[in-house]
Amino acid sequence: QVQLVESGGGSVQPGGSLTLSCAATSTVVKLYTMGWYRQTPGKQRELVADITPGGGIDYADSVKGRFTLSRDVEGGSVYLEMSSLKPEDTAVYFCNARIISGFSYWGQGTLVNVFS
């Protein structure tokens, strides 16, 4: 069983920065696409950014130019650097690791709160 351990959430003022980290307990995820999703109450979970084993990265339009996703060389950890944060970025952020069949592992979620 693979676990995804998240850290780095918190509260920040608009315009501020935070970095989220996600570490997998097994390096098997180096073969998985990894990334971050976010969810607010009453809304569906949405993709923020993900990175393939080959290094291809997709970002949601709403975060392009503000968020940067990276992955460590071993492939078992991902990092989401968030800058120029906006109140609408407030959400619970979930780390995800998935294989091509669609099977996914999820982290427990970490809250990012952007407020004045």
C-alpha positions, 0 to 999 in steps of 0.5 A: 500500500502506497501512502502520500504524505503531504506538508506545507499548507497554511494561511497566507495573505493575498500575494504571498507564497507557499510550497506544498510537498508530497512524498510517497512511501514507495518509489513505485510511484516513479512510474506514475503521473503525480500532481495536485488537485484542490477542492472547495466545499460544494465543488468537484475536485479539480486538477491544479497541476500534474507531471508525468514520469517523463517530466511533462507538466500540465497546469490549470489555466487559473494557476499558470504563471503563478504555480510551479510543479516539480518532481525529485530525481527519484520520482517519489516526491512532488513539490508545488510552489505557489506564488501570487496567491489569491483568495480564490486559491483557498482550498484543500489541496490533495496530492495524487499519484495515478497510473495510466489505467486510472488507478489513483492514490490520494493524500489526506489533504492539506488546507491552503487559506488565502485571506486578507 
